[in-house]
Each structure stands twice: as structure tokens, then as C-alpha cells.
Amino acid sequence: MSSRVLHALLPLTGGALIAAQAPINARLRLILSSPVGSGLVSFLVGTLILVAAVVVAGDAGSVAGGLGGGPWWAYLGGACG
């Protein structure tokens, strides 16, 4: 696949996944009968995917080594959304 096609498909895929996120999360909330529980499951799955991406990218050492090196407020980004 050429890089032009890949560069065109990535944002299209990202946009489709963003559009699908709300109904997927809504269904999970119905299944679990808990908005907080569905948020927890959603974030846990996302965290596992990010951990796998860090390992596959070979960045696990630099991420682990950099933890604790910034100011306390630098770690609050996840709480902001």
C-alpha cells in the first residue's frame, strides 16, 4: 500500500472510530447498568491497548525511566479528559 493511501486512510479510520465511540460506550453502559462502570471498563481497555503500543514501539524503558521526573501537575492530564 502506498504511503499516500495510508495517509488518506488513517484520518478516515480515526474519524469513523470517533463516531462509533459514543454508541459503543452507550451500549456498554446498558450492558453494565452503570455509567461509572462502563467508563472504568472503557478506560481499562484503552490502558491495555496503550501499554501494548508502548511495548511494541520499544518505548517501555524510556517511559518507565521518565516516570517521576516531572512536576506533580504534569501527571494530571488524564484526569482532565
N, C-alpha and C positions, 0 to 999 in steps of 0.2 A: 504494500500500500504506500502510495507516495505521501510525502510529508504535507503536501497541500490538502490532500483528502483528510488526513489525520487532523490537521489544524482546523478543518471545517467541521469534522465530526465531534471533536471534543466539546466545543461550546454547545452544540446541538444536544448532545447527550447530557451535559450538565444542566441545560435548561429543562429538558424532559424530566430529569430526576428531581429537580427543584419543584416542578409542577406536580409530580407524583408524591412528594413528601407529605403534604397535608392530608390527602385521603388515606395514605398508608398509616400515618400516625393516628388518624381518626378511627380507623378500623382496629388498630391495636388497643386504643382506649376502650372501644366497645368490648373487645375480647377480654380485657383485663378488668373492666368495670372500674378503672381508676386512672384519672389523668396523670397523677403523680407517678403511679406505677408504670404507665406507658412511657412517660418521659425517662424514667430510670432505665427501662429496657432499651429504649432508643439510644440513650447515651452510652450504655454499656456496649451495645453492638458497634456503635461508632468508635468507641475507645479501642475495642479489639481490632477493628479494621485499621485504625491509625497505628497501633502498636505493630501490626503485621507490616504496614507500609514502611515504618521506620526501620524494621529489621531487614526487609527486602532491599531498601535503599542503602543499607550499610551504614546508617547513621546512629545506631544504638549506642556505640561507645561515646560519641561526641554529645549525644543528648544526655546520657547518664552522667558524663563528666561535667556538663554545664549546669546541672540541677543544683540549686542553692547558690549560684554565683551572682544572681541579680538581686535587686531590691525586693522587698516583700510584696510590693504592689504589682510587680511585673508578672506575678503568677495569678492574678485575679481576672485575666482576660476571659477565661472560660465561664466565670460567674456572670459576666456581662452579656452573655448570649453567644 
